[in-house]
């Protein structure tokens, strides 16, 4: 792969998260297409977008800033998952799968951000 961010495991997993979330949102009712579904899709995609944008920045401080944005986007994904489960758009099992994936990715991203100097 040509860009350095493509080699980052956190970016690869964030890309997978975005695709998984996109598929999950297909189950939501049509009235949510411009609300929760849209918000969840944008937040899910934003995680990888911010990692890649920060990685090609001019400084480590800028990369750290964009990692913070990516972490916030992932927190937004988790909140949207809670909303979807409470509204019964997804099952408890689907929630747990995506929640656990997000939790593990969050831990990886926080650890990675702390190592940026």
trRosetta pair geometry for C-beta under 8 A, 3 or more apart (Angstrom, degrees):
i j d omega theta_ij theta_ji phi_ij phi_ji
1 6 3.6 -128 152 112 144 139
1 7 6.0 -177 65 -56 123 76
2 6 6.9 59 52 20 49 145
3 6 4.8 102 68 -11 83 104
3 52 7.3 36 134 -147 144 100
3 55 7.5 98 158 109 104 128
3 56 7.0 -43 -159 -73 116 114
4 7 6.0 -56 -168 30 47 110
4 8 7.5 56 141 -32 68 97
4 55 5.9 -155 86 167 97 120
4 56 7.8 152 44 -79 99 70
5 8 5.3 -39 -160 11 51 120
5 11 4.9 123 166 -77 86 163
5 51 6.1 142 -158 132 122 89
5 52 4.5 144 120 -116 163 66
5 55 3.6 144 -74 66 109 163
5 56 6.8 -68 -21 -38 124 85
6 11 6.6 -107 -108 103 24 142
6 12 7.7 72 -172 -68 49 87
7 11 7.9 57 60 46 30 127
8 11 4.1 81 76 4 104 106
8 12 6.8 -175 93 -8 55 83
8 51 6.6 -147 91 166 147 126
8 55 6.9 -135 -18 -92 143 146
8 112 7.7 75 -161 -146 118 152
9 12 5.5 -54 -147 38 37 113
9 13 6.1 32 156 -15 69 107
9 108 7.0 -95 102 -178 107 144
10 13 5.9 -55 -143 42 30 107
10 14 6.1 34 154 -22 64 108
10 51 6.1 -165 113 -128 104 149
10 105 6.9 117 -142 -159 77 83
10 108 5.3 -177 -93 126 98 116
10 109 5.4 121 -147 -87 135 75
10 112 5.6 -77 -31 -13 151 162
11 14 5.5 -54 -144 37 30 113
11 15 6.4 37 153 -23 63 101
11 48 5.9 90 -156 -139 68 83
11 51 4.7 -166 -93 117 86 140
11 52 6.2 94 -133 -64 127 81
11 55 7.4 -25 -68 -28 138 150
12 15 5.7 -50 -153 30 30 113
12 16 6.7 29 149 -15 62 104
13 16 5.4 -51 -149 37 38 113
13 17 6.3 47 149 -25 66 101
13 101 7.9 -167 -177 -179 107 94
13 105 5.2 -169 128 -108 129 109
13 108 7.1 63 49 67 154 155
14 17 5.3 -45 -147 31 35 118
14 18 6.6 40 153 -21 63 100
14 47 4.2 -146 -151 119 114 107
14 48 3.8 163 120 -72 112 78
14 51 5.7 148 29 4 162 143
14 70 7.0 -44 -115 -164 151 121
14 74 7.9 -89 -117 -78 99 111
14 105 6.7 129 -76 -164 69 136
15 18 5.9 -52 -155 31 31 113
15 19 6.8 25 151 -13 63 105
15 48 4.9 88 -71 -104 61 151
16 19 5.9 -58 -151 39 34 108
16 20 6.2 33 153 -19 68 108
17 20 5.8 -59 -146 39 29 110
17 21 6.1 27 158 -18 66 109
17 44 5.7 -150 132 -160 89 91
17 47 6.1 -9 80 60 138 148
17 48 7.5 173 54 -39 100 103
17 74 7.8 -13 157 -115 165 95
17 77 7.2 4 166 -154 124 167
17 101 6.5 169 -102 135 93 121
17 102 6.9 98 -133 -89 130 73
17 105 6.3 -10 -61 -53 140 170
18 21 5.9 -56 -144 37 27 110
18 22 6.3 32 154 -24 62 106
18 41 7.9 69 -159 -162 77 60
18 44 4.5 141 -114 139 57 94
18 45 4.5 82 -136 -91 125 56
18 47 6.8 -158 -58 47 97 101
18 48 5.7 -67 -24 4 135 126
19 22 5.6 -50 -148 32 32 116
19 23 6.6 31 154 -15 63 104
20 23 5.9 -57 -154 37 32 110
20 24 6.3 33 150 -21 65 108
20 44 7.8 -141 67 -161 72 138
20 98 6.7 177 132 -108 124 98
20 101 7.2 -7 81 100 164 168
21 24 5.4 -54 -146 35 34 115
21 25 6.4 37 155 -24 66 104
21 40 5.9 -151 -180 151 116 97
21 41 6.3 168 124 -105 107 49
21 43 7.9 -115 172 79 163 81
21 44 3.4 -142 59 -105 158 162
21 45 7.9 -131 70 -37 129 64
21 77 6.6 -83 -100 -142 146 116
21 98 7.1 103 -88 -143 76 131
22 25 6.0 -54 -152 30 28 112
22 26 7.5 43 147 -32 57 95
22 41 5.7 70 -99 -126 70 99
22 44 6.8 -155 -42 93 70 146
22 45 7.8 59 -61 -58 107 99
23 26 5.8 -41 -166 9 39 119
24 27 6.3 -52 -178 20 47 111
24 40 7.8 -88 89 138 111 140
24 84 7.7 56 148 164 116 166
24 90 6.4 5 -172 -95 109 131
24 94 6.6 143 -132 178 113 123
24 98 6.6 16 -75 -72 162 148
25 28 5.3 -28 -165 1 58 120
25 37 4.4 115 -166 -149 112 88
25 40 5.7 172 -85 84 118 122
25 41 5.5 -43 -17 -60 167 100
27 89 6.2 132 110 169 96 82
27 90 6.5 101 87 -86 139 73
28 32 4.3 -87 157 75 123 137
28 33 7.4 162 99 -70 115 52
28 36 6.6 -160 -145 87 149 106
28 37 4.5 -161 65 -77 155 113
28 84 7.0 -81 -93 -129 108 108
28 89 4.8 11 -110 -162 73 136
29 32 5.3 95 66 2 74 103
29 89 6.9 -110 -5 -111 80 105
30 33 5.7 -13 -168 -27 51 114
31 35 7.5 2 137 16 66 126
32 35 5.0 -88 -148 60 57 101
32 36 4.7 -37 -161 46 114 95
32 37 4.5 109 127 -17 96 103
32 89 7.1 -8 -1 -103 169 149
33 37 5.3 -35 -116 61 30 139
33 38 6.6 61 155 -42 43 98
34 37 7.7 19 -5 57 16 98
34 38 5.4 10 -148 -15 29 142
35 38 6.4 112 43 28 13 102
35 39 6.7 -27 157 -7 42 110
36 39 5.6 -58 -142 40 30 112
36 40 6.0 28 161 -19 67 109
36 80 6.2 149 -165 -152 87 96
36 83 5.8 -147 -130 115 131 132
36 84 6.4 157 157 -75 136 83
36 87 7.5 -170 -7 25 173 156
36 89 7.6 172 102 -1 143 164
37 40 6.0 -58 -145 37 25 108
37 41 6.3 23 157 -17 62 109
38 41 5.9 -57 -147 37 28 110
38 42 6.2 24 158 -15 65 109
39 42 6.0 -59 -148 39 26 108
39 43 6.2 23 157 -16 64 110
39 76 7.5 -118 163 165 96 113
39 80 5.8 -174 108 -103 103 131
40 43 5.9 -56 -143 39 28 109
40 44 6.1 31 157 -21 64 109
40 77 6.6 87 -150 -130 73 64
40 80 4.0 171 -92 153 93 151
40 81 7.5 114 -129 -57 123 59
40 84 7.0 32 -75 -47 154 129
41 44 5.8 -57 -146 36 27 112
41 45 6.3 19 159 -11 64 108
42 45 6.0 -60 -146 42 28 105
42 46 6.0 37 154 -32 64 111
43 46 5.5 -53 -144 29 29 119
43 47 7.4 45 156 -33 59 89
43 73 5.0 175 -162 -169 72 80
43 74 7.7 155 163 -80 98 20
43 76 4.0 -134 -135 103 140 117
43 77 4.8 -174 123 -65 118 71
43 80 6.2 164 43 -7 147 142
44 47 6.5 -42 -169 7 32 110
44 73 7.8 -177 -63 157 13 106
44 77 5.4 97 -80 -107 69 120
45 48 6.5 -63 -168 42 47 100
45 49 6.0 46 142 -24 77 114
46 49 5.1 -56 -139 40 38 118
46 50 5.9 35 164 -20 72 106
46 69 7.5 -102 161 148 106 97
46 70 7.3 -172 132 -117 75 56
46 73 4.0 -147 99 -135 113 148
46 76 7.8 13 59 58 135 135
47 50 6.5 -64 -155 35 21 104
47 51 6.8 19 152 -16 59 108
47 70 5.0 80 -151 -160 57 85
47 73 4.8 -159 -70 98 66 123
47 74 5.1 72 -103 -65 123 86
47 77 7.1 -21 -43 -28 126 138
47 105 7.6 31 180 146 150 139
48 51 5.7 -55 -147 36 35 112
48 52 6.3 28 159 -14 69 107
48 70 7.8 97 -48 -131 15 115
49 52 6.2 -65 -153 40 26 104
49 53 6.1 22 155 -17 65 113
49 70 8.0 -180 66 -98 60 90
50 53 5.6 -53 -137 39 32 111
50 54 6.1 31 163 -17 65 108
50 66 4.8 -176 179 179 84 87
50 67 7.3 153 135 -89 107 22
50 69 4.3 -152 -141 96 145 108
50 70 3.8 -164 86 -66 123 83
50 73 6.3 166 3 1 138 139
51 54 6.1 -62 -150 39 25 108
51 55 6.3 26 155 -25 63 111
51 66 7.0 156 -94 132 21 108
51 67 6.9 55 -106 -101 68 67
51 70 5.0 63 -53 -95 77 155
51 109 7.9 -101 -88 -123 116 110
52 55 5.6 -55 -145 32 31 114
52 56 6.8 11 164 -5 64 106
53 56 6.6 -70 -154 41 27 96
53 57 7.0 52 145 -52 61 95
53 66 5.3 -156 89 -143 92 147
54 57 5.3 -31 -159 -10 41 124
54 62 6.3 -178 -144 131 73 74
54 63 4.2 105 163 -137 98 52
54 64 7.5 170 -165 6 132 18
54 65 6.8 -176 -116 69 114 67
54 66 2.6 -162 -69 68 113 135
54 67 5.7 -157 117 -38 174 67
54 69 7.6 172 -52 40 122 110
54 70 7.3 -89 0 -22 136 120
55 63 6.1 67 -88 -124 36 109
55 66 7.8 -109 -19 86 53 141
57 62 3.5 -148 159 110 148 128
57 63 5.3 -163 46 -60 124 68
57 66 6.6 177 -33 -7 138 135
58 62 5.8 71 49 11 69 152
59 62 4.7 103 59 4 79 99
59 63 7.1 -137 102 -3 47 85
60 63 5.3 -49 -147 36 39 115
60 64 6.2 44 152 -23 68 102
60 116 5.2 175 -172 175 99 95
60 117 5.9 -6 153 83 160 42
61 64 5.6 -51 -149 34 31 114
61 65 6.5 36 150 -22 62 103
62 65 5.5 -50 -151 32 35 115
62 66 6.6 27 154 -12 66 104
63 66 6.0 -60 -150 41 31 105
63 67 6.3 36 150 -23 66 105
63 116 5.5 -149 99 -149 114 147
64 67 5.6 -51 -147 33 32 115
64 68 6.7 40 150 -23 61 100
64 113 6.0 102 -139 -161 73 86
64 116 4.7 -172 -76 96 92 137
65 68 5.6 -52 -160 28 33 115
65 69 6.9 33 144 -17 64 100
66 69 5.2 -43 -151 32 44 115
66 70 6.4 47 148 -21 67 99
67 70 5.4 -49 -148 35 37 114
67 71 6.4 40 151 -21 65 102
67 109 6.5 175 -169 -179 96 93
67 112 6.8 -147 -141 101 140 99
67 113 4.1 171 130 -99 142 105
67 116 6.7 171 0 -2 152 149
68 71 5.7 -51 -147 34 32 112
68 72 6.5 32 153 -18 63 104
68 113 6.9 108 -60 -141 63 146
69 72 5.7 -55 -151 36 32 112
69 73 6.4 35 151 -21 65 104
70 73 5.6 -52 -150 34 32 113
70 74 6.5 33 151 -19 64 103
70 109 6.2 -137 110 -156 114 140
71 74 5.7 -53 -151 35 32 112
71 75 6.6 36 149 -20 64 102
71 106 6.7 90 -141 -140 83 80
71 109 5.4 175 -86 123 88 130
71 110 6.5 85 -115 -75 134 75
71 113 6.9 -36 -43 -35 133 152
72 75 5.5 -50 -151 33 36 113
72 76 6.6 40 148 -21 64 102
73 76 5.4 -50 -153 33 36 116
73 77 6.7 45 146 -24 64 97
74 77 5.3 -41 -152 26 39 117
74 78 6.8 41 150 -19 64 99
74 102 5.9 162 -175 -160 97 96
74 105 6.4 -148 -137 104 143 113
74 106 5.4 176 127 -86 142 90
74 109 6.8 155 0 28 157 159
75 78 5.7 -50 -153 33 36 113
75 79 6.6 37 149 -18 65 103
75 106 7.6 87 -67 -113 70 129
76 79 5.6 -52 -148 36 35 112
76 80 6.3 36 153 -18 66 105
77 80 5.7 -59 -151 39 30 111
77 81 6.4 34 150 -23 65 104
77 98 8.0 -124 155 161 108 110
77 102 5.8 -163 102 -119 121 137
78 81 5.5 -50 -150 32 33 115
78 82 6.7 37 150 -20 63 100
78 99 6.6 81 -133 -126 88 75
78 102 5.2 171 -76 132 93 152
78 103 7.9 89 -102 -64 129 69
78 106 7.9 -1 -44 -53 135 140
79 82 5.6 -49 -154 32 35 113
79 83 6.6 36 148 -18 65 103
80 83 5.4 -50 -149 35 37 114
80 84 6.3 38 152 -21 67 105
81 84 5.6 -52 -145 36 32 112
81 85 6.3 30 156 -17 65 106
81 90 7.4 -47 -154 50 72 149
81 95 5.8 131 168 -139 102 79
81 98 5.5 -164 -120 103 139 123
81 99 5.9 176 127 -73 152 83
81 102 7.2 -150 -8 -6 153 154
82 85 5.9 -57 -147 38 29 108
82 86 6.2 27 155 -18 65 109
82 95 7.7 83 -93 -149 40 123
83 86 5.8 -58 -146 39 29 110
83 87 6.2 15 159 -8 65 113
84 87 6.0 -64 -144 46 26 103
84 89 4.4 -80 -163 61 81 116
84 90 4.8 40 136 8 112 110
84 95 7.3 177 87 -93 97 96
85 88 7.4 31 -180 -79 33 33
85 89 7.5 -82 -66 48 24 74
85 90 5.5 -53 -84 70 64 95
85 91 7.9 -9 -126 115 84 13
85 92 6.6 82 -152 -98 117 51
85 94 7.8 -174 -93 80 93 90
85 95 4.1 32 -85 -85 133 142
90 94 4.1 -115 -179 89 107 132
90 95 5.5 134 109 -55 118 78
90 98 7.8 -25 167 16 161 136
91 94 4.6 100 52 6 78 99
91 95 6.9 -134 97 -4 44 86
92 95 5.5 -51 -149 35 33 116
92 96 6.4 34 153 -21 65 105
93 96 5.8 -53 -148 34 31 111
93 97 6.5 33 154 -21 64 104
94 97 5.8 -52 -149 33 32 113
94 98 6.4 16 160 -5 66 110
95 98 6.3 -71 -151 46 26 99
95 99 5.6 26 157 -22 68 117
96 99 5.6 -55 -134 41 27 113
96 100 6.0 27 165 -19 64 108
97 100 6.3 -59 -149 36 21 107
97 101 6.5 19 153 -16 59 109
98 101 5.6 -51 -145 37 33 113
98 102 6.2 34 155 -19 65 108
99 102 5.7 -58 -149 39 28 111
99 103 6.2 32 153 -24 65 107
100 103 5.5 -50 -143 33 31 115
100 104 6.4 29 158 -15 64 104
101 104 6.1 -59 -152 38 28 107
101 105 6.3 25 153 -15 64 110
102 105 5.7 -57 -144 41 31 110
102 106 6.1 37 155 -26 66 105
103 106 5.7 -52 -148 31 27 114
103 107 6.7 28 154 -18 61 103
104 107 5.8 -52 -153 33 32 111
104 108 6.6 31 151 -17 64 106
105 108 5.6 -56 -151 38 35 113
105 109 6.1 32 153 -20 69 108
106 109 5.7 -57 -144 38 30 109
106 110 6.2 29 158 -18 66 106
107 110 6.0 -54 -144 36 28 109
107 111 6.4 26 158 -15 62 109
108 111 6.0 -61 -151 40 27 109
108 112 6.2 27 153 -20 65 109
109 112 5.6 -53 -144 37 31 112
109 113 6.2 33 156 -22 65 104
110 113 5.8 -52 -146 34 30 111
110 114 6.5 31 154 -20 63 106
111 114 5.8 -55 -150 34 31 112
111 115 6.8 26 153 -18 63 107
112 115 5.9 -63 -156 34 33 109
112 116 7.2 42 148 -32 65 96
113 116 5.8 -44 -159 13 39 114
